[in-house]
Amino acid sequence: MEMKQPPKTFAGCTDYYFEDCLARGQSDRTVEGKRSALRAFVRWCLGEGIQRPGQVTEVHLEGYRRYVHAYRQPFSRQPLDIATQRNRMTAVKEFYRRLRRCGVFRTDPAEMLELPRVPRRLPGTFLTVEEVEALLQQTLLHGLTGIRDRAILETYYATGIRRMELAKLDVDDIDLQRGIVRVNRGKGNKDRRVPIAKRACEWISLYLESVRPKLARIESGQALFLANNGLRFRDRKLTYIAGNYVRRAGIKKRGACNLFRHTAATLMHENGADLLYVKEMLGHADVSTTQVYAHVTIRKLREVYARTHPAATSQPPHPENRRGAHHG
């Protein structure tokens, strides 16, 4: 059964589009991001005197692309980063492409719209094994709360899962005997299973026995990790916990939850894991996303460089010879 065609207003078309996105299985989080991006586009259109989405032309979209590029944020006066610019333009492009396919519009003014190119960047910094151990030791100073936090950090480090994925974990998503975590509704609404280290399982088991029962209440449901109020963690609180232990360990590296994700991926690849396996661990849709970790293994590159590059393998002149050459 086809969806009823919407009124050809911005409100009618955007509501229709968001309903269609949800009906196709996109997550609430994904749709909310599209909603925010299209809200900005509609504001710009109305400011330009464009009252209906069907009035938008290729020329208008080029104007909007230039507007997004020149936009300065209200307080910092900084431009939008290139990834944000691309996300805003992608939302518009997908909006028109989908509504044309659904028969709402006969033409697609965004069909030839070029998106900003996002340069491939190295992932955020990562921790050494020694730094991870120093960081984890900090949890021992905080009693029962420290046991819970240790279980959380061990899970991040052992699995490399995303912050939102950890927050969604239920008690029965962890198979402590087999060492497997079931990640439900990860990015892209996809499920996957990943291995988890024995040490992490032992800390989770200790948390389940000695800490979770003291935090749990009726509203806790089956949530694995509980905040002090007995409810499932919010994203920002998890960021605060992870970042706080990084600082307490005296580590001067930026990052919190993602720092553990980058660390897991980088150390696995440095120790010989094929990128295809790292891709499955991280839940990437395409190995091209994981490919960035091939560029951060500087330790291995330095080892190969020291063995193979003539400039690195040749012996430097003796200090006495250098002085003699200078006086000559």
Number of C-alpha atoms within 10 A of each C-alpha: 3 5 9 8 13 15 14 16 13 20 15 14 21 22 15 18 22 18 14 17 18 13 10 9 11 16 17 13 12 14 18 12 14 22 17 12 19 20 16 12 20 19 11 16 20 13 10 11 9 16 15 17 19 18 12 16 14 14 12 16 21 14 13 17 21 11 13 21 17 12 14 13 10 8 6 7 9 11 15 15 10 15 12 16 21 19 16 22 23 19 19 18 20 16 20 23 17 16 20 15 12 15 10 18 16 11 15 21 20 22 12 10 17 14 14 16 10 12 8 9 8 12 17 14 16 22 20 12 12 8 15 19 12 17 22 18 14 17 21 13 10 12 11 17 17 18 22 24 26 25 25 24 23 23 22 25 23 22 23 26 24 18 20 17 17 24 18 20 20 18 14 12 17 21 14 17 8 12 15 18 22 17 22 17 15 19 19 14 13 13 12 14 16 17 15 22 16 15 14 22 23 14 20 26 15 16 23 18 11 13 20 24 12 13 15 20 13 8 11 17 14 17 21 24 28 23 18 13 12 19 19 20 20 14 14 10 11 21 15 13 15 22 19 14 21 25 15 13 17 11 15 9 14 13 17 19 25 23 22 27 24 22 23 23 25 24 18 16 18 17 10 8 13 12 19 14 15 21 19 16 19 22 23 16 13 11 15 12 12 20 16 15 21 15 12 19 14 12 10 12 12 12 10 11 15 14 10 11 10 10 10 12 11 9 8 9 8 8 9 9 9 12 10 9 9 8 6 6
